[in-house]
Amino acid sequence: MADDDTNPLIVPVRVDALVVNRDVRKRDGQGFRRWAPNFQRLAHHLSPEPGPFQSEIPWTDPTTEEPYLKYDGVYVRWEVPAGLRHAAPRTPGGNSVFPLVPNRWLVVRHVENNPGLAAGWVVESDYLDDQNGTSATLHPVRPHPGKTEDTPYRATVTPTMLGRRQDIGPRGTPWNEPARRELKRKEMFLSSVGPGLMTFHAFQPYHQNVFSLHDELKDGNLKDIDRATVDYQVVGWHSDPGQEELLRRLKTGESPQEALAALEWTGPPAGWQPTSTAYCGRIARVAWNRAGGIPASDRPDPNPGLHKVKIAFGSGADEATAALLTASATARRESGAGDGVLLHALGRGLVDTLDEPDGDILTAQAMHRGWFEQRPGGYVWRIVDTSEEANPPGTAESVTWSGAGPDAEALLAQLNRDQDAHDTAARELAALQSRLYALWWMNGLAFLPKKPFPKDLSDALDPSKPASLAVEVARRQSALTTLLDKIPHGQDATELADSVRRYLSAKKLPAGCELRREALPPFFEAMDPTIVLGGATSHQRYRDLDDTVLVCRLPSDLKGTVKPGDPYPEPFRNRLKPGELPGIVAALLGEFVHLLANPTPELLPVWRQPWKPLLYQWTVRHWPVPFNTRSPSWEFDGATYQWKNGDAAPPLEKYGRRFLVPLPQYTMSGQLDRYAADLTGEAADSFAAACAEVKELDLLSQSTDGLTDALACRDAAPNVRPSDPWIADLVGEEFRYLPNPGPVKQGTYDASGFTQIRAGQLALTRLSVIDEFGQTLDVVLSGDAQKLKPIVADSVRPGVKRADKDYPDRLVQLPPRLLQPARLRFDFVSEHNDDEAVDLNSGTTPVCGWIVPNYVDRALLCYAPTGAPLGEVRLAQRTGDTATVSTVVQWAPLPDSNAHRLEDLRASRPHLYRFASHLLTAGPATFLALLSSTDRALAGVNPGNPYGDEVLSTLLGRPLALVRTRLGFELDGPPLADPGWKYALDWKALTEWRERIKKGIPPEMDHLAYPWPVRLGNPGQQGDGLLGYFSETAYDRLYAVATPAVPDPAGYVQAIGSGNWPRLKADSTQTTHLTLLIDPQAAVHATTDVLPVTELRLPSRFTRTAMAALRVALRLSPVLTTIRRVPTTTTRDAAGAAAGAAETGTAVPAPAAAPA
């Protein structure tokens, strides 16, 4: 510390002490699962962390005890304050940096009634030495670090060992600060993640003699202490206060109060200036007994294990939690046992949604959406009128996208084409970078397939070979930079705004208009199923100092009479050799002694054997159920998939390890808090009480992260950026996944096991909960299959078919899901050209025409996209040559229409022409069937703000839109391919796949052959506006939401069902074009189950002008009048559309239509 080390800010830390003896080590046969990272594996581009249930360090053996006695003792561990464990960028747009943590820790031991056993050690946390260090680590890395004897940094990844302790007791030596004497010890580097492992600060086996110390309980003569009550104090500091986080923040201009707030600390009042910090924590009355006995703790007894710890599966944590709580309530016969949906909705914050119109449906859709992770989907640009100075609705210039005028919208179309080209290129580049990283990793493996694979692999990585992948990535990086220069962009809102201004400097928008960027719908990636554990007594793990702001103190706040710099109090005065220890140590030891005589729980917590669940590792047996295009194994019922046909493939063993978190109770209690804030009185008290009760629930959750990746033969474990600068620059940030190409045996290779899609059933075969010290609770072992009956939520509950007939109750179903992010594109296209998306082409509209049902005359009034009148399709009487009268369907022009014949619309309104033309030729029965179907469907649509006044709506239906759309799946980049050795070098599949699939689906991308059904519309949802649709250009069949109530001998109206759903391959190329008949005020929904429900809503820019201009006409019988014009009344609906707005002449003949 600095020369003035007697007045630091004292920051509290939490200290735990784990007692380990023979009985603790042998608890339940294996009391611990501990392992250490092996950074030598990085030379072969492998993760330094061993896989689950692999390379565990044994602490016991049934046949011998002697080799394991060295592990007995007390393991003292301290937690780095949360404010020093959070990374943040230090410059705008810069990389996140973890703060430096204290690198010196004094641990003192006090033994009750035996002052001669007092001891002390200094833990030198950042000590680096291959031979004398303790915990595996890496030298910190930076370019051109200098001489190795002068710095801890290295230019390349270099494994070493970290941390040591120095005894300063009677047999030890005084502490002398090495940073004052050795140049290489001056620069600090240690952070909470150490060598880059996110569990480094939390998992004690990773940080021995760094953030923990093993006290073997020896006396001054190195003899065993067999039984004692022990107290510990830990004091930490930085070897150079000038490099610590608090002072670093002050140097950037932050005030002391701002710096403390950023670290989540409280301190002295304004005006105080810190010079350094010290860290202190204690634990008292640790009961040590070497002979045996298991101390009481919160770790549950595994007997009867599977009945004590409950296991629930769901598609998400909220669903699994709801299933577990509902099952528990049912088992106890408590009220509310059937409230699983309500609990699920509460966890997702959807209780209010349940009370809305379509509440059940909207809630189910939102829950389903929550089972997918979202990936950025790119951007689209809009012109927005912010000051009402643009062209008003109804003017000719506004009959475009935004009212900004043709020139501005041509600019917008070009910008959106440039943005689309950039986003597409970025996704393709990311896939190539990921493949480059995979090949670089393969090139470092110890075993490769036989020749010529090694040479071909090297050639693909060679930047000097024009046909190599490295060169292709470099070329595309350059091309992406060129595309980026064509569009506004920025790292944050300020940079983006500046870029937009520069972009518009040579262009012009109308006054009052702005250019804004909007996010396109995201790509969705299926999440792995979630496991929720109940009864693992985990809540103590999270009742720590992280929950509150740390209350820091000054030396003047310490209890006792010892001041900084004073002689040490007994029993430490003659037992410790302080040397250059900071002066504050004396005062903290004085307070420690004072508290031992006058305990204060806040400053001297009483020991309890810790049980702090941190990780869980699992093994599952997965039975793939192939999609099978010839005889589908899975059937889609319009909402979900069920396994109906065929057999499962042989099972695969998959495993994983992840953090455990108390997510369920915190999300649920947070929602209860939110509701309580809006209430008063007893209701608020009830919600507050429920919130407090929920917080006490003993629940842990985590998804089976890595399961889907394992089926895709990739590993998402944290991976190291390539060390070679040239390959690192090419790979960029795309080093998230490692491939699993399959085993290599004597130069040959096996298949990778790539499953194409995720679909099947699984059974949990092993599950272990591991705490911060490596203690284990083996919840499920390999022999427990017959006893395991997990609670399974609805979305993952198997149907009739079961893959494991011997133990069917243990199965969990994985309905079909894609292995890579995707989205269902439901886009509007031009009424004149299906290849023109309206967002990318100016002056286009998807509206083929407006149709207003006329119930009085049994007619359909037709209008242009602008709202201009065209004509009506109506029933009429026709007298034949034999004087017979028949009913026909005919076209008649509306007032002011230029479309005197239907043929006049063939070129200008092609889809409206085809729609009406078929009705004219099909006859009255077909026409009446359409009217009936439309009327019945509209009865179930309630968009909340319909057009039309109440009186007129009994005569006329709401305006309907005939719109042109395109439907298709889009993948996030090129299709995922089998990463096996057979296809590993074929990186051109990522650039040529569009051409290849035209000749047949490549076997490594066989999932592209699967047709996925899409259900359009939802008859039970009032907010769904689909009435029916036509496929491609076939207008002889309407696939309708409602069937007609009148005969339809031609079968013109077909109910939407499994036999006519669009079926599309998820290959980014196959699309289908549909003409929809919709209520424009409501959305249209597309359901696939493999992705969240997709919503399509007609933007107001296509409706506002039409609704302002649309004039509805009703047919009248002849009326005798004077020669003067007869004024007629005009009514306007709530949207401003005229229900009648014209003057008629002296007489209105019966066959003509007149405005109402």
N, C-alpha and C positions, 0 to 999 in steps of 0.2 A: 504494500500500500504506500501511499504518499508519506512524506515525512510527518505531516499532520494527520496521523491515523487514529486520533483519540476522539474525534467528533463526527463519525460517519452517520449516515442515515441507516437505521437498522431495519432490515426487511425480514419479515417472518417466513420461514419455510416449514413444510410438513416433514416430519421424520417418522419412519416406520422401522420396526425391528422384528425380524423373523427368527424365531427359535427353531433350530434344526438339530434333532438328535436321531437316534436309530429308529424310534417308533414313527417319527414324522417322515423320515425318508421312506419307510416301508409301508406307509399308510395305504390301505387298499391295494397292496401289492406293488404299487409304483406311485409314490407320493409326488414325484416331480417329472416334468418334461422340460428339459433345458437343452439348449443348443447354442452354438456360437457361429458367427459368420466366418466364412473362409474367403478372404479377398484374393487368394491365389487363383480362384476360379475366374476372376475377371480376365486373366490372360487368355482364357478360352471363351470369353464373351458370355459367361454364365453369371447368374445372380449369385452374390456371395451368401445369401441365406439358403439353408437347406430346405427341401420340401417338407410338407407335413409328415410327421411320424418318421422322419429320416434323420440320421446323424445325431440322434439324441445322446447326451452325455449321461451315462448310467450313474446313479447315486446309490444303488443297492443291487444285491444279487442274492438269490435264495441260498446259494451254496457257500458264500464267504462274506465276511463283514469287514475284515481288516483294511482292504484297499479304500474303503469308503468312509472310514472314520474321520479322514481329513476334512470332510465336508461339514462336520458338526460344528456348532457354534451359533453365534448371533450375527445375522446379516442386517447391518444398519444401512438404511437407504433414505436419501433425502430428495425431495422433489424441487426441481428448478421452478421458480415462480412462473406463472402462466405468461406474464408480460414479457418474459425473456424466451418464450417458446413460440412466439408468433412471428412469422416472416412478413416483411412488407418491402415494397420498392422504396428506394431512397432518392430516386429521381423520377420525374414523370416518364412513364413508359419503360422504366428500367426493370431489371430482374429483381425478384424478391430476395431479400437478404435476412438471414436469421441473426439476432443480436448475439454478441459475445456473452458467455456465461461466466460466473466465478470459476477460476481455475485453481484455487487453493481452498482446502477445507480442513479444519481442525476437528477431530472427533475425540472426545474425552469420555472415559468410562468411570463411573462411580459405583462402588459396590456397597450396599447397605450393611452397616455394622462391621465393615472391614476396610478401613481407609487405606491399608497397605496394598490393596488390589486396584487402586486408582491407576489409570493408564491414559495415554494419549498418543494419537498419531496425526500426522499431517498427510493428507491425500493430495498428491501433485497431479491434478486431473489432466493436464496437457503434456505430461512427460511422454516423449516418443523414444522408443528404443526397441530394436528387433529382439533383443535377448532379455532385457530386464523389464519391459513393459508388461502389462497384465491383459488387457482386452484388445482383441483384433481390431485394426483400424487401417486407415490410409493416411499417408502424408497429405496435407493440403496442397492443392495444385494451383499454379499460375504460370503464365509464360515468363521465361527468363528470370527465375527466382534468385539467381546468384549462387554463391558457394554454399555447399551443403553444410559446412561447419558454421555458417553465419545465419542460417534461416531454417525454419521447420518446413518450408515450402519445397516442392519438387516440380519439375517441368512435366513429368508424366505420372501416371497412376502407379504409386509405389506402396505396397502393403508394409505394415509395420505393427508394433504393439503400443498400446496407449495406457498411461496411468501407472502410478506406483504410490506406495505409502511409505512414510518414514516414521519409525518409532521415536518418539521424543520422551518416552518414559525412562525409568531408572536404567534400563539396559540399552537405551537408545542414545541419539546424539541431538544436540541443539539444532533448531531449524535455522538454516541460512538460505535466504531467498536466492535461487539460482539466476533469476532474471537480472539481478544486479551484477552478476559476475560472468555470465555467458551470453554472447551476442545472439546466438540462435534461440535463446529463451526469452528475449525481450518482446518479440512480436507475438501477440495473442491470436488464436485462431479458433478456439473451441466453441462450438455452438451446441444447442440441445439435440441436434440431429447428428452430431459427430461426423462420421464418414459418409453421411447422406442416408442413413437409415431412419425412417420415420419413427420406429420403435426404440431408437437408441436411448433416449432419456427415460423411457417408461419400463423397459424390460431389463431387470437387474443383471441377468447373465451377460448382457451386452456392455454394461458400464461398470464392471468391477474395478475398484480403485479409481473410479472417475466420479460417479455420483453415489457410490456405495462402498462399504467396508465390511470385510468378514472378520469378526472378532472371534478367534478360536478359544477364548476364555482360558488363557494361561496366566499363571502368576509370574512374579519377578524371576523365578527360577525355571520358567518354562514348563512348570508342572500344571496338569489339568486342574481347573476349578470345576468341581463336580456339581455343586449346587450353590445358587446365589440369587439374590434379587438385585438387578442391575439397572442403573440409570445412565442415559447417554445425552450428551449435548453436542451439537454440530454447529460450527461457525465457519462461514465462507467469506471470501473476499477475492478481488481481482489483483493479480500481481502488479498491474499498472492501472491505477484508477483513471488515467487519462484515456484509456481505451474502452472503459465500461459504457454501457448503453445510456445511463442517465446523463453522464457528462457529455457523451456524444450528441445527444439531443440538445443540450444547452448550447453547444457550440454552433448548432444550426440556426440559433435564434429563438428557440422555444423558451418560454418562461419556465421557472421551476414547477409551477402548478400545472402548466400544459404538459410538461414532460412526465410528471407523476401521473396525470390522468391518462396519458397514452399508455403507460405501463400498468394501469389499473392499480395504482398505489395512492394512498393518502399520506400526507406528511405534515410538517410544521406549517404555521401560518405564513402569509405573504411576507416577503422580505428576507426569508431564510435562503441561504445559498449553500448548496451541498458541495462538499469537497471529495467525498467518496461514499461508498455504500459497504455495509457488512450484512451478512445473512445469518440468521440464527434459528435453530429449531431444537426441540427436546422431546424425549420420550422417557417415562418413568415407570419403575416397578416391573421391569422385564423379568419374568420368572424363568430362571434357567435351571434345567435338570438334565445333566448329561446321561444319566442312567436310563431315561425313557419317560414315557408319558406324553400324550398329545395335548398341547394347550388348547383351551377352549377358543373357538374362532367362529366366524360366520360361514365358514365353508360347510355346505350341507353334507349330511351323511348320505353316501350313495346307496345305502341299504335302507329301504328297498329301491334306491336309485331311480329307476324308471317311473316309479310312482311318486317320488318326492319332487323331482325336476320334471316339469311338463314341457313338452315340445310341440310347437304349432308351426305349420307351414302355411304360407300364403303367397300371393303374387307380390305383395308389398308388406311392409311392417305393420301398417294400420289394419290391413285385412287379417293378417295372422294374429295380431293382438286381439282384435274383435272376436275372432274365432275362439281363442284361448279363454278370454274372459267369459264369453257366452257359454262355453262348455263347462267352465268351472262353476258358473252360477246355476246351470242346469243340474250339475252333479250335486250341488248343495241344495237344490230345489228352492233357490232364491227367486224372488220376483225379478222381472226384467231379463229372464233367460233368453227370451226371443228377440232381444234388441241388438242382434249382431249387426244389422244394417245401420242402425242408429249409432252404434259405437264406431263402426267403420267411418261413417260420415263425420262423426265428431273428430276423429283422428285426422281426417283430411280437411277439416274446416268447412264442411259442406252441409251443416245442419240447416242453415238458412236456405240453402238451395232446395232442400226437401220440401219447404213450404211454398215454393214458387209453382206456377203452372208448369206442368211436365216435370215436377220436382224429382219423382222417382227416376225418370229417364235421364234427366240432366245429371243427377247424382251418379247414376251408374256409368254414364259416359265419362264423367270426370274421374271416377275411381279407376276405370279402365285406362284412361290416359296417364294416370299416376304410376302405372306399371311399366312405363317406358321412360328412358332417359332421352333428353332432347339434345340434338346436335345442331349447330348453326346451319341454316338453310340458305344463306345468301341474302341479297337485298334487292329491293325494287324502289324506284324513285317515283314520287308524286309531285304534281304541282298543286299547291294549296292556296286558296284565296283567303287571306287573313284580314282583309279590310273592306270586303264587299265592293271593291272597285273594278273587279273583273266583269266580263260580259254577264249580264243577268240571264237567268233561265228564260227560255222562250225566244231568245234572239238566235239568228242563224249562226252566229259565231260560236254559240255555246253548245251547238249540237255536236260536241266532241267529248273528250274525256272530262275536262274540268271547267270549261268555259274560258280557258286562257287563250283560245284562238289556235288556228292551224299551225302557224309558225312555231309557237311555243311548244305545241304538242309534238311536232316533228322533232324538235330538239329533245323532248322527253323520251320519245321512242328510241332515238339513237343512243341516248344515255343508258336506257334500260337494256338495249342490245349489248352495249359495251360492258355493262355491269354483269349481265348474264354470261358473256364470254369470259370475263375475268373469273367469276365464281366457278364456272365449269372447269376452266384451266387450273384453278387452284386445287380443286378436288382431285383432278387427274394427276397433278404434280405430287400431291400428298401420297397418293397410292404408289407412285413410282419411288418416292423417297423412302417409304416404308419397305418396299421390296429391296431397295439398295441397302438399307440397314440390315434386312434379313440375310442378304447374301454376304455382307461384310461379317456378320456374326457367324454364318456357316463357315466362312473362310478361316476362322480362328479355332474351329473345332479340332479335337485331336484325331478324330476318325472321320473320313469322308468316303463316299463311294469310289469305286475303282476308276481308273482312267477311262475316258478323257475328262471326267467330271472336274477334278481339281484345276486343270488348265482352263477349261471353259469358265469355271467360276472366277478365276483370276482375270481372265479376259473381260468378263462382264464388269469387273471393278476397275479396269485399267482406264484412266482418263486420257491416255494417249491413243487409244483405239477408237476410231470414229464411230464404230458400230456398237460400242459398249453402253451399258446402262448408265454408267457414270457420265458419259458425254450427253446422253439423252436428258438426264436430269439437269445438267448444267444448261443445256439449250432451253429447256422449258422454264428454268428459273429466270433466264434472261427474257424470254417471251412474256412471262407473267409480269415482270417489271414494266415492260412496254404496255401491257394491258392496264396495269394499275395507273399509269400516267394518264390514261384516257378518262378516268373517273375521279370524282372527289373522294378523298379518303382521309383518315386520321386515326390516331391511337385513342383519342378521347373526343368529347363533344366540342371542345375549343378548336382542336386541330381540324376536325371535320368542318366546322363552320368556316374557318379560314380557307380551307380547300374549296368549299362551295363558292365562296366569294371570288376566289381566283378563277374558278371554272366559268363563272358567269360574267367575268370582266369583259370578255369579247362577245358575249351573247346578251340577249335582252329578253326579260320576261315582262308581261304587262304589269302595270302599277298594281300594287296590293297582292301580288302573287309571290309565293316562296317555293323553293325547291327543297323537298324533304326526303330523307331516306327512311324507308321502312324495312323491317325484317320480314323476309318471306317465311312461310310456315316451316318449322324445323324438320329435320330428319329425326326419326324415332328409332331408338335401339332398345330391344327387349331387355328388361332387367331380369336378373336371375331371381328365382324364388327366395323368399326370406324365411329365416328360422327365427322364432321368438322363444326364448327360454323363460319359464316361470319357476321360481323357487331356487335359483342359483345363489340366493342371498348376496346380491351384487350391489345393493344400494349404497353400502358403506364405501365402495370404491369411488363414488362420485360426491360424497359429502365431504368435500375438502375445501381448501382455500381458494380453489378456482371459482367457487360459486359466488364469492364476494370480493369487493375491493380490499386489498391488503392494507391493514392499518400499520403504518411504519412508525418507528419511534426514534428519539434521539437519546444519547447517553444519559442525559439528565432525567429521562423518563424511567430509567432502569431501577429496579428494586434492590435493596441492600445498601451497604455502606462502601463497597469497593468502587473506586473511581478508575477511569481509563489510565493506564500506565502504572497503577499501584502494584505492589507485590501480590502474587496470586494467593487466594484464600486457601486454607486447609480444606480438604486433604491434598490439594494439588500443588501446594507451594514447594514441597520437597520431592514431588513425584514427577513433575514435568520439567523439561529443559526448553524454555521458550525460545531462546536465541533471538531471532528477528521477527517473532510473531507480532502482529499488530497490537497496539496499545489497548484497543477496545476489548481484547480477549480477557483481560483482567476483570473488567467491569461485568462482562457477560458471565464469567465463571463465578463472580461474586453473586450475581442474581441467581445463578443456578443453585448455589449452595443455600442461598436464602429461601428459594422456592422448595427445596427438598425439606426444609424445616417448616415452611409455611406454604403448603401447596395452593396453587391457583390453577384451575383446570385450563384456562385459556393460555397460560404461559408454560404449563407443565402437564401435558396430556398424560393420562394413565394408559399404560400399555394394554393392548389386546392383540393376540396373534392375528396378523393381517390376513385377509382374504379379499383380494382386489382384482377381480376378473378383468383381463386385458384382451386376450385373444381366444379365438376358438378355431379348431381345425377339424376338418370333417373328411370323410370318405363316403361316396355314394356309389351305388350300382345303378347304372342307367341302361334301360332297355330302349334303344331307338326303335321308333315305329315309322318306317319310311313313308313318304307321301304317296308314292306309287301312282304314276299317271294312268296306267292301264286299268287298274282296279283300285280306285282310291281307298286307302285305309281310313282316312279321316273324312267326316261329313260335316259340312257347315250348315247350321240350321238358321242362318240369318243373323245370329248373335255370337255364337261360340262354336268351337269344333269339338267333336266327340269321336273317339276311336271306335269304328264300327266293323271294319273288315280286316282280314289279313292277320299275320302274326308279327310279333316283335322280333327284331334282330337279336343276336346274342348280346348279353350285357357287357358294358364297358365300365371299368373302374376309374373314377375321377375323384380328385381331392383338392382341397384348398385350405387356406389359412387367412383369417381376416381379423380386424379389430372388432371387439364387442362394444356396443354403445347402448345407453339406457334411453334410446330414442322414443319408445312407445309412451312411457309415462310423461316425458317432457312435452311431446307434441300434444298429447291429450290434455294435460294440465294447462298448457299454454292456450288451447282453445277454450277451456273452461274459464280461464282468467279473462279472455277477451269477451266472453258473453257476460261474465259478472260485472265487467266495467260498464255495461249498458243498463244494468239493473240497479234497483234500490231496495232497501228494506229486507224482508225475509227472503225474497228471491235471490238477492245478491249474497246474503249470508249462506244460503243453501249451495249456491254455486261455489263460493269460496271454500266451504267445507268439503265439497266434492273434489275441488282442485287439490286441497291438502291431502285428501285420501288417495287420490290418483298418484301424487308425487311419491307416496310411500309404497307403491306397488313394486314388487320385486321382479322386474322384467329386464331382460337383455335381448337385443335383436341385432341381426346382421344378415345381409343377403348372402347367398352361396356364391359370392363373387368369384368369377373365374370358371363357373360351370359352362356357360355358353361359350366362353373363350376356349375352354378345353375341347368342346365339341367341334369348334372351328380350328382346332390344332394350333392354337396360339397361346402365348403366355403374357399376361398383362402385368406381371410382377415388375416393380421398379427396375428399370434398366439403365445402363450407363451410356452416356453419350460417347460416340467413338472418339478415341484419343487423338487420332491423326487429324490435324486441322483440315486437310482437304476433304476428307470423307465427312467430317463433322459439319463443314459448311454445306455440303451437298445434302446431307440428311436433314439438317435443320432441326425442327422439333419433332420429327416423325420417328422417334425411337421408343414408342409406347409399347409395342408388341414384339415378342420374339416368336419365331415359328417353331412348331414341333413337327419336323418333317418325317419323323419315324426313326426306328432303330437302324443302325448300320452294322451288318455282320459279315466280316471277312470280305469286305469290299462290295457286298450287295446290300440291298435295302428292302425293308418291308413297306407295306402301304402305311400311310400316315394315320388312317382312321377318320378322315374328314367326313362328317355326317351330312353335308349339304344343307340341311335345315335342323332346327332344334325341335324335336317332336318325340314324345315317348312317355315313359314312366320311370320313376326312380325310387330307390329305397335307401334310406340312411343306414350305413353299416358301421360307421365309427363316428363318434363325436366327443371331443375333449375340450373342456374349458380350462384355460391356462391363465394364471394370474401374473402379476408383475414380477414375482420372485421365481416363477417357473413351477409353482404348485399346480397340480392338475386335478381336475374332477372329470373322470372318465364317465360321461353320461351314457354313452352307447359304446359297447365293445362288439367285436366281430361275432360273438356268440349270442348276442341279445336279440336276434331277428324275431324269434318266436314271441318275445315279450314286448317288443316295440310296437305301439299303436299311436302314432302321432295324431294330433288334432289337425285336420286338414280343412282349410277354408274352401268355399264354394268354387272358386276359379281354378283350383288345382285338384279338385276331388275327382278321382277316376269314375268312369261310368261302369257299364257291365263288364267290359273286357278288362282283364288283369294280366299283366305280364308275368307276375309271380303267383302261380296258383297255390303254392304251399303257404305263403304268408301274405295274402292279398290285402290285409288291413294296414300294412306298413307302407303301401304305395302312395306316391304323389304323382299327379299327372302334369306333364308339360305339354300344353297344347301347341300346335305348330307356330313357330316364330322364325323370322329371317335371322340369319347370322350376322348381318351387317345393317347399319342404319339405313332407313329408307323412308319414303313418304308416298302417299297417294296423291298425285297431282290431279286436281279437279279444276280445270281452267276454262275460262271463256275464250272462244276463238271467234274470228270474224264470220259474219253470216255469209260472206262471199268466198272465203278461202279458209279451209280447215287448217291449213298450215300456218296461218297468221294468228298468233296469240295477241289479244287486244292490248296487253301491256307493252308489247314490243313493236307495235305498228300503229302509227298515227291515223286518225280518221276512221278507225274501225269500231264496230259495235257488235256484240254477240246477239243483240235483240233482233230476231227475225221478223217480229211483228207483235202488236198488242191485240189481245182478243178479249172482248167483253161479251159474256153470255147474255142473251136477251130472252128471258124466260117467257115474256108475253108473246112474242112472235116466234118462239122456238128458232132462234137465229144466233149466229155468232158474228159480232161486229168486229171488223178487222181494221187495224191501224198500222201505219208505218212506225219504225223505231222512234221517229221524232214526235209521234202523236198525230200526224196528219191522217185524215180519213182516207180509207181505201175502198172498202166495200163490205158487204155482209154475205155470209153463207146462210141460206135459209130454205125452209120448205116452201114449195109453191105448187099450185094446181096447174096441170097442163092438160089441154084437150087434144086428143089424138085425131088422126084422120077419120076414124070411125065414130067420132064424137064421144069417145070414152074419156073420162077424166082420171088422171093418175097424179099421184104425189111424187114430186121430184125435188132434188136438191139443186139450187141454182145460186149463181153469183149475181149480186146487184150492187151497183156503185152507191156509196154514201154521198151525201151532199158535199160539193166542192172536191170530189175525187176525180182524178184523171184516169183511174183504172176502171174504164167502162166495161172491159172484159177481163176475166181472170187471166187470159193469155198475156195481158199487158204487164203482169207481174213476173213473168218467167225469168227475165234477166235481172230486174231491179230487186226483187224479193224472192230469191229462188226457193228458200225453204218454206216460206209461207205459201208460195205457189204450189209446191208439192203437197203440202198439208191439205190445202183447200181443194186441190185438184182431185185427190183421192176421194174426198168426201162427196164431190159432185158425181163421180163415176160409180161409187159404191152404193149409193142409193139411200133412201130415207131411214131404213132400219139401222144402218151403220151410223148415220148422223144422229139419230135419236139415242143410240147406245153411247155415243160420245157425250152428248148433253147430260144423260143420266149419270154416267160415270163421273163427269166433272162436278156435277151438282152434289153427288154423294161424297166425293172427296173433299170439296170445299166445306162441307158441313163439319168436317173434323179438323179444319185448319183455323187456327186463331192466332195470328201473328201479334196480336196485342194492339195494333194501330192500323186497322183495315181502312181501305178507301171507301168512300161512298156514304151518303146520308142514309138514315134508317128507313125512310119512306121509299127512296128510289131503289134501295138494295133488294126490296121485295120484287121489283120488276127486272132489275139488272144485276148480274153477278159482279164480283170485284174484277177489276182489270187484271187479266192474266198475261204473262209474258211467254212467248215462244222464243227460247234462247238456244244458242249453239254452244256446245261444250266439248271438251276433250278430256278423257279419263285414262290414266295410266300410272303405273308404279315407277318411281324414280329412285335409284340407288344413290347412296352418298359416295360418288366416285365409281370407278370401274367395278364390275362384279367381283365378289370375293371368290377366290380360287383355292383349290386344294394346295396347301403349301408343301406337300410331300416332295421327296427327292426327285421323283419322276418328272415333276413340273417346275421345280424350283428355278431352273435356268431360263425357262420360257417367259421372261419378263415382257416380251412383246405382246403376250396375251392381254396385257393391261392397256396397250395402245391400239391393238387390232381386233379387239373382241367384237366390235359392232360388225365388222366384215366377216369374222369367223362364224358368228351365230347365224348368219344368212345361209351358210352352207350346212348347218347342223350344230347342235349344242355341243361345245367341247366337253369331254368327260370330266375335266377338273372344275367345270361350272355347271354341273348337271342340274343344279337347283333352278337354273334359268328356264328349264323345261316345264316347271310346275305351273299350271294355270290356277290362279287364286280367284274365287268368286267374290263379287262385290254386290252387296245389296244396296239399292238406291231407295231413298225415302224411308219413312217410318210411319205407318198408318196410325199408330197409337200416340204419336207425338204431335200435339197441337201446333207446335212451333216449326214443324216441317212443312214446307210449301210445295213439295212435289205432288203433282196430280197424275203425271204419266210421262213417258218418254218414248221417242222413236230411235231405233238403232241405225247408225250410219245414215243412209238416204232412203231407207225403206219406210215409207209412210202408209203402208197397208196394214200395219200392226202397231197398236198403241199398247205399251206395257204400262198398266195403270195401277194406281194405289187402290182404287175402288172399282168393283165390277158393276156393270149397269143393272138397273132394276127392270129393264125391258129386254125383250128378245134381241139377240145379236147373232143372227144365223151365219154371218160371214166370219164370225170370230175376230172381228176387228179389235175389240178390247180384250186384252189378256191380263189377268192379274199378275202382278210382279211376284215371282216365286223362283224357287231353286232351278227350275227348268229353263228360265230365260235370263238369269242374272248374267251380267257381263263377266267373262272369265279372262283374266289377263295375267301374263307372265311378268314377274318382277325383274325385268331386264332393261329398264330405262328406254326401251325402243318401242315395244308394242303398246299401242293406244287404240282406243275406240272413240268414235265421235257420236255424240248423242244430241238430239234435239229435245229439250225439256219443255214441258208445259208446266209453269210454276206460278204460284202466288208470289209476286216480286217482293212482298214485304216480309216473307219468311225465308229461312235458309233451307237448303237441300242437304241431306246427310247421306254419306256413303260409309257403309259398315263392312269391315273385312275381318275383324278380330285379330289378324296378324299385325295390325297397326291401329292406333286410336281412330275414332270416328272422325272423318273429314267433313268439313262444313263448307258449303258454297253459298254465297249470298251475293245477289246482284247489287253492285255498288250504286249509290244514289246518283252518280254522274250519268248513269244510263236511264234513270227513272224520272229525275226532277223535270227535265224539259218536256218529256212526253206527258207527264201528268198535268203540267201546266197548259199544254196545248190540246190535250185530248177532249173532243166534243162528242158526247154520246148522243146518238140519234134513235128515236122511237118512231115506229110506223103509225100513221093516223088514218082514220077513215076520211072520205071527202067531207069538206066543211064549206058551206056557203058563206061568203063574206062580201063586203063592199069592195070597191076597186082600190081602197087604201090598204097599205100593208097592215098586217095584224101583228102587233108586238106579242111575243111569247115570253113567258117567265124563264128565268135562268137560275138554276141552283148550282151551288158549288159544294163539293164534298170537303171533308176535313183536310184533304191534301191539296186543295186548291184546284182540282180538276173540274172543268165545267161539265155539269150534267145536262145542260141544254143551253145553247148560246147562238142562236141564229134567228133570222127573221124569214118568214115564209111569204110566198106570193099570195095572189087572191084566192087560189084554190090549191089544195094539196091532193093529188089523185091517190087512190088507195094503194097502187103498187109501189109508190115511191116511199122513201124514208125521209123523215123530217126530224130535225133536232127537237128534243123534248124541251 
